[in-house]
Amino acid sequence: MPIVEVFDHEDALKPLIVAGFEFLPRIGEYLSIDTPPGYFKYYNVVEVWHRQDTEGGVFRACMRIEEVD
C-alpha cells in the first residue's frame, strides 16, 4: 500500500495528511475525508508528483487537493 503525502496548498511545506492508498488517485478524481460526527469533506485531486526523500533514496508519492464546496 503506497504512502502518499497530501497537500492542500501549492506552497504548503507540511502535508495535510499522510495516508496509505490502495492505488494512487489521478488528477480529476475526488477524495472524501470523514469528519466527525458522520460528515465528509470532499476534495478534488489537482496535482500528482513524486519526490525523492534524499539523494539516492526512495521516491514518495505526493498530491495536491482542493476542497469542493
DANOR-V809439 format. One record per run of one state. SS is the DSSP state (2 for helix, 1 for strand, 0 for the rest). FROM is the first residue (numbers start at 1). LEN is the number of residues. If there is no record, write none. Layout:
ss/from/len
SS/FROM/LEN
SS/FROM/LEN
//
This chain:
ss/from/len
0/1/1
1/2/6
0/8/9
1/17/5
0/22/8
1/30/6
0/36/3
1/39/14
0/53/6
1/59/10
0/69/1
//
